[in-house]
Every structure is written in C-alpha cells, then in structure tokens.
Amino acid sequence: MKTLWSRLSTHARAIGLTAALLWATFLIFSLVTHWPVQCFGQVCLWRLP
C-alpha cells in the first residue's frame, strides 16, 4: 500500500512538472508570436488562453 502511494505521488509530481513546463512554453510562445494584450485607450485587457 505504501509503495503504491509513493509511486502515485511520484507520478503526480512528474505530471505536475510536465504540465507546468507545457504551460510556460505555451505562454512564451504566445508572447513571442502574438502579444496577448489588447489595449483600448488606457484600458488593457489580458486575453487568457
């Protein structure tokens, strides 16, 4: 039981790290290709993916 739990926690950590890396890559790609901010006068709206 304990080995199964530790294995699951390790998998969850790896999945979380992979998701964070993918999210960071996507944000950097979004910033490089198209700045995700639309400004209307003095009001800037962040378009979140």
N, C-alpha and C positions, 0 to 999 in steps of 0.2 A: 504493500500500500504506500509506504513512504517513498519507495523508488519510483512508483508511478507518479506520485505527486511531484517529486523533484523533476522528473522528466517533463511533465506537463508545464511546470513553471519555467523550465529552460526553453521549451518550445514557445511559450507565451512571450518570453523576453526576446527571443530571436524574431518572432513575428512583429513585435512592437518596434524593434530596432529597424527591421526592414521597412515597415510602414513609415517610420519617421524619415528614413533615407529617401524613400519614394516621394514623400510629401515635400521634403526640402528640394529635391531635384525638380519636381513639378513647379514649385514656387520660383526657383531660379530660372527655369525655362520660360515661365510666364513673364517674369520681369525682363528677361533678355529679348524675347520675341515681341511682346506687346505689354507695355506698362499698364497694369490693371487698375489705373486710377482715371476716372473721368471727372474733369473739373468744369463746373458751370459757374462762371464768375468767381466768387470767393469760396464756393462750396465744392469740396472734393468728395466724391463717393467712391469707396473701395468696392470693387466688384470681386467678391469672394467666389472661388470656384465651387 
